[in-house]
């Protein structure tokens, strides 16, 4: 194959891995190019496309992609690690990061559906915050506020302050 050709061959998992690598390298244009050509469009592709659009400042289009995501409700048997102090410390520290701005895979979606749901809410929250729609920020972020994600806590503080001031 010649350098510069646009044919992308390989298994979907190889392409998905490449997309995640590109996102980690902040090569959003290349990731977006691969993502918009995926058929059929999977959940991970919608989320990762929304990340690219969010990064470019196209928040409305990012929200459009996020709205198209349909997660299957899986019955959770509860996280058995909640009593593990090591896990709690790791989880509390991770909740202070912007990990929702990283690409995801279909395997991640199947393995951690609750976290994917939270990531979608967190990304929507950020988009609405950037668009200045504080009522939407409050409506979408409040249900997961108890999980103490730093970005959600900060967004709600800002939105509530702006709302109280009538901005």
Protein Blocks (a to p, Z undefined) as FASTA:
>chain_A
ZZhiabdgddfklmmmmmmmmmmnopaklmmmmmmmpccddfklmmmmmmmmmmnopaml
mmmmmmmpccdddddebjaklmpmklmmmmmmmmmpckllpccdfklmmmmmmlmmmmmm
mmmmmmmmmnopaklmmmmmmmmmmnopaklmmmmmmmmmmmmnoZZ
